[in-house]
Structure formats: structure tokens, C-alpha cells
Amino acid sequence: CTFRLPGDGFQLTVSNDLLIGSGGGLALGSTNGYSLLQVGRDLRLAGGSLSVHSGSNTAEGCGARISVNRDLLIGPSSWLQVYSHQTNGSSAFLTAGNLTISAGGGINANSKGYASGLGPGAGSAGGHSSGAGYGGQGGNANTGGSGMPGGPTYGFTNAPLAPGSGGGGVRGGYGGGFVNMEIGGRAILDGTVS
């Protein structure tokens, strides 16, 4: 069962621990506004998932914020899904005292960046759409002689600070999302961050 809290400007404060168990899910955020999840002690994903959708409001410096005072624990078969805003790239910011990601679980921002054809490095649309750029130019679409250039370079290859742009046209895929974390203590990564 997934519980969705889509309201613009939604804030959820849990004074103690938040547990999302096996098969459970919590989704928060929307395309507008800014959402905030504050957990007073530990946030534990134990077979469940937490999806955070960043809003377009960048006045807070991010589209959504997750603040965990103590430990963020992501167990096996558990996922934190982080979505950047599809048109302006606003992304979530995560803070925690400690982070533990177990094998088989993780943080996933794959294909959760700019929408197709959007972003500073968006691919070109045409008969054949080109790839998006980021730390390097996107791939050219030369099939059939269309010669559509790949998306331009932006950002840094060794320290990404923004989500990935979408591929060209309606067939181009979404860019990769942006995982922005500040961990005050230890981070144990046996799982995946992508």
C-alpha cells in the first residue's frame, strides 16, 4: 500500500521514528511548491519505498527537503526514489546524521531528471533525435543523414551539481536525477546510489 501526499507546500513532521515496512510506500511532493519531511529520530525503510518529487519552487534552494536527525537506514529491497523537477531541474536535498544502505537496497534517481527535450544540455529533435549532454556533448543523431547535433556540455564530469537533461524530441528519454546529500556522521554503502 502506498500513501501519497501530493499537496503543494506539504510538510510532514514525525517527532520520533518513521518506519516504512515491507510492501509499504510513502510518496510526497508535487510539481509545484516545496515539500518537507522532518524525522526527529530514525527513518527506516525495511522492504518499503519512499518517493520524493521535487517541486518547482527554488526559493528554498531545493525542490524538496528530507531531514533525518539520526539515522537513515535503507534495508534490502528498499528504495528511496528521488525525482528532480522535470522542467526546471529543482532537486531534493537530504540531510541525516548517519546513512546505511544495505545490499539489495538503495537510492535511485535513474531517469528522474529533466523531461525529454528539456534541460541545459537537451538533445535535438528531428527525424532522429540526438542524445543529451552533461559533462560532455551528447551523441549526434546521424542515422539516415539527419545530422542532428547532440546536446551541449554543461556541469562537471567529476562533481555533478544538477540533474541530467532529456534526450531530443518526444522519443528522447528523461535525464538522470540529482542526489544531493549531506551526512553529518558515517555513511555505510553496501547497496546502490544511482
N, C-alpha and C positions, 0 to 999 in steps of 0.2 A: 504494500500500500504506500503510495506516495502522497504527501501532503504538500500542496503548492500554495505559496504565499506571494502572489504576483503584484501586490499593491505598490504604486509609486511612492517612494519615500518610506517604505515599510521598515520598521525597526523591531527586532525581537531580542529581548534580554532574558537570559537564563541565569539565575543567580548562583546555581551550583553546577552540576554536571549535565551534559546533554549526550544521550546515547541514542544512536540510530542503529537498530539491530537488523538481524537477518531478514532480507526482503523488504526492509523499510526504506523510505526515502523522504527527504525534505528538499524542496526546491523553492528558492526565493529570488526575488528581483524581477525586473521588467525592463522594457526598452526605454522607459522614461524614468526620471528621478534617480534616487540613490537609496540603496538598501544597506542595512546594518544588522549583523548578527553578533551579539556580545555574549560570551560564555564565561561565567565567573570562575569556574574551575576547569574541568577537562571536557573536551569534545572527543567522543569515541565513536568511530564508525566500525561496527562489528558485523560485517556482512551486509551493510546498507550503503546508501549513497546520499551525498549532499551535492546539489546543483546550485551554483551561484551565477546569476545572469546580471551582468553589469548594465546599469542604466546610462543614459546619455548625459547626465549631469556630471560635469567635471569640476564643479565649484569646490568639491571636497578633495580634489586631487586624484580621485579614482571613481569608478562607476558603482562599486560596492565594497564593503569592508567586512571582514571576518576577524574578530578579535577574541582570542582564547587566552585567558590569564595564565593557565598552567600548561597542560599537555594536549596536543593534537595527536591522536592515536588513530591511524588508518590500518585496519586489520586486513587479513586475507579476504579476497572477494569484496572489497570495499573500495569505493571511489569517491573522490572529491572532483566534481566536474566544474571547470572554471570557464565561463563564456565571456569573451570581450564583446563590447557593443559592435554590432555589425556595420554601422556606418561611420562612427567617429573614433572607434578604437579604444574607447574608455574601458579600463580593465579593473578587476578586483584586486584588493590589497589584503593580504593575510598576515596577521601577527599572532605569534604563540610563544609561550615560554620555552617549550621543547616540542620537537616533532619526531614521531616514529612512524615509518611506513613499512609495514610487513610485506614479505614476499607474496605476490599474487594480488596486491592492492596498490593504490597509488593516486596521484593527481593527474588528471587528464585535461589537456587543452587542445588536443588534436582537432583540426578543422573547426575551431571555435573562435576564429579571428574575424577579420573583415569579410563581408559577403562577396560573392562573385562580382568581379569588375570594379571593386571598391578598394580604397586604401592608397597610400602614397606610392606604392610600387605595383599597382594593379596591372594585370596583363591587358593586352589589346584584344579587342573583339573584331571579328571578321569572318571570312569563310572558315578559317581555322583559328581558334583562339590561342594566344600565347600564354606562357607561364608568368606568374608574378615574381617580382624581385624582392629582395630584402638586403642582405649583406653582399649580394652580387646581383647582376642583372638576371631577370627571368629568361627562360628559354624562348627562342624565336619560334614562330609557327611558320615553317617553310614548306609544309606538305601541300602539294598542289600549286606551288608557286605564289601563295598569298603573301609571303614575306612579312607577316605581322611581327613587329619587334616585341621582345619580352619586356616586362615591367622594369622600371628604373631601380637603381640601387638606392637604398636608404638604410639608416640604422648601422649597427655594428655587428660583425660576424661573431665576435668573441664575447659580447655582452649585450644581448638583445634587451631593448627597453620599450618595445612596442609590439603589438600583435602583427601577424603576417597579413599581407594583402591578399585579396582574392584573385584567382586566375581570370583571364579575359573572357568577357561575354557571359551569357547565361549558362554555358557549359563549363566554365571555369569553376573550380572548387573553392570553398572557403579557405582563407589563410589560417595558419596556426594561431591559437590564442596566446595570451601572455600570462605567465605565472609569476606573480610578484609577491615575495615572502620576506618577512623579517622575523627570524627566530632568535630569541634572546639567549637561549642556553644551548643544549645539544640537539643535533639532528642525526637520526639513525635512518639511513635509506637502504632498506633491503628490497623495496618494491620499485615502482616506476614513477618518474616525474616526466611527463611529455606534453 
